[in-house]
Amino acid sequence: MELYHNDMAICAQKVRLVLSEKNLTPVLHHLDLRAGESHAPEYLKLNPKGVVPTLVDHGIPITESTVICEYLDDAYPDTPLRPRDPIARAAMRRWTMLPDTGLHSAAGTVSVAIAFRHQENARQLSMLSGRARERARDLLMNGLDAVLVPDQLRFYDRAIGDLARQLDQTPWLAGADYSLADIAMVPYVCRLCQLEQSWWWEDNPTRSSIARWLARCKSKKGYAGISTFLNPAYLGLMSVTGTRASSQIKAILDQSKSTR
């Protein structure tokens, strides 16, 4: 088994959480995304989209992090990560699909607007075309003032609110047990922590369940799939820029609430 990944990429973190929880130890190939390694011809043969992660098992490449997580639970059923009950499994999939239906885009936009715009380079911009390039250029030039940012912040904030409401009802997102639902969401909550935005729930009594859930997630053995790979250089940048950005983010979210 082999895993092509990046240390700080959220989708790679999801897959590593599953691998670590199941005590699976693939051969790791770290790709430097800012150096364009995910667009090297050899890698594009495995993953034509040029994104991470890609799992290669028994010589077969498997792409898309949500698909990889379910594959791993099918192929390696020890330490099962999906509920047996069909209703609970449906509830799990409500959360596992959320990143693919907007949350990942929101997290990427917010991360670039706050921090990663200071690392972006011409090589990465050259990989995009058309509308995607214009949006990326806007983010790089204007940060939190970019056109896309308010809507993406609102989406992210609604997801955090939904998370808290579910955790007020059940200890884990799909019910009584830790599952792929929690694995799908915890990297997005950790990203906000890394960006110094934990006030989204720490300063809001109606979201206090998130801190308790996050602590439980971090106590799982699989959390090594995130903690072992944290990149100090990224963390330093994210902390500094995130702290500076907090007041503007609060203003954007407050304005959104006042106009509803």
Beta strands, then each sheet from edge to edge (+ up, - down):
strand 1: 2-5
strand 2: 27-30
strand 3: 54-57
strand 4: 60-63
sheet 1: 2+ 1+ 3- 4+
end
